[in-house]
Amino acid sequence: MTAGVRALRLDGSTWRRMATTATPAGAGLIVVGAYLVLAFDRFGLLGLFEVRATVRIILTGLYGWLWLVGATWLIARWVFGLRVSPGTLVPLMGHAHLPLLLIAVFVQFVSVSLDAIGISIWPALFAVGFWMPAMMVAATKTALDLDWGRALLAASLPYVIWLLVVGKTLWRQIGHLL
């Protein structure tokens, strides 16, 4: 079984290994890939070459990733008094976006057949509502060496804010193209 699949299953030893081997560049590729697929889903192949709109969606994802890192680190620092570098969270929070990438790709391939009855949205809701937050908690727990309760607290508030802001921002950016 590959490390990526084990990380998706929230395997603690895999997250600990990723804390020492994962790079910000690899994490950035996951984030950019997820938002590039989302841009493709919204604009289609020809619309994807509308550089300004595509770049906005990708930058929104990258800003969101950095927001999650910074806000989670600040909560850990101010609430729990931890003295750790935010750099330990950067690669792991990026890898926590992997469910978003997988579901975006999944929806690309099955949405044509399942859109009529709305089933294609269910996996996306599961990924955004449960799977990605669970991976973020695992990343926070590993990177900051917290227990599960503190990791849940440190990762959940920034994630909820991220959902509200990024969701609204993405809709506003996409809405002007309708």
C-alpha angles and dihedrals in degrees: 000000000000124000091245093058091046090051090050087054088053093245106179097212091053091052090049090051091047089053088067101033107033117098131210089237092058091046090049090054090055092051094045091046093052094050093042089056089047089052090050090050091053102039104026124222098302093041090051087073089064087105099192096055094042093049090049092055092047092047090049088057093047092048089048091052092051090045090054091050095046097043094045091049092048092052090049090048100044102032100035099025094232118167101207133129118258086224090079090064098047100081096036095050089049090053088050086069090067094099089055090054094046094048092046089054091044092052089050092059102038105028092086092063099034104039093087091070099028097244094128090071095057097075090046091052090048092050095047095038102043119355100054094042090049090052090048091053090049090049091049092046091051100040096045097031094236132152117254095262095052092043090052091051094046094048102036103063095050089046094053090049089047091053092051097045100037093043091051093043094049092049092049092049092047095039095067090060095057 
